[in-house]
Amino acid sequence: MQLELERLRSDRRRALIMIQQWQQVHQDLYYFCVEELMGGKREREGEDDNEKEREREKGKKGRNNKLATVKPR
């Protein structure tokens, strides 16, 4: 009975250590994904937003030029 309790305690200690190691791995992976991968994606999204804004400005200029060329009746 005593040996079984010691074995269970030892297994529990090993399991707790493994849990802590997995938590650290998870935290490291989460940091990498959020900071490294998503950080780069946010920059690209910002570039896409700038490109969309430039397209909108081009569209406005094109519409203004068309309105200027229409002759009033």
N, C-alpha and C positions, 0 to 999 in steps of 0.2 A: 504494500500500500504506500509506504513512504517513498519507494523508488518511483512509483507511478506519479506521485505528486511532484517529485523533483523533475521528472521528465516533462510533465505538463508545464511546470514553471519555466523550464528551459525552452520549450517550444514557444511559450507565450513571449518570452524575451526576444527570441529570434523573429517571431512574427511582428512584434512592435518595431524592431530595428528595420525589418523589411518594409513595413508601412512607412516609416520615416524616410527611407531611401526612395520609395516610390513617390512620396509627396514631394521630395526635392526634385526628382526627375520631372514630375508633372509641372512644378513651378518653373523649372528651367525651360521646358518646352513651351509653356504658356508665354513666358517672357519673350522667347525667340519669335513665336508666332505673332504676338501682338506688337512688340516693339520693332522687330526687324522686318517681318513680312508685311504687316498691316501699315507700318510706317512708310514703307516704300510705296504701298498702294495709295495711301493718302496723298503723297506727292504727285503720283500720276493722275489721280482724280482731280487735283488742283490744276494740273496742266490741261486736262480735258475741259475743265470749267473755263479756263482762259481761252481755249480754242473755241468753245461754244459761244463765248462772249464776242470774240472776233467775228464769228460767222453772223451773229445777230447784228453787229455793227455794219457789216458788209450788206446785209439785207436791208437795213434802214437806209443806208446810202443809196442802194439801188432803187428803193421805192421813192425816195426823195427826188432822184434824178428823173424817174419816170413821170412823177407829178409835175416837174418843171417843164417837161417837154409836151405835156398835154395842153392843147390850145383851148382857151375858154370859148364858149359859143356866143 
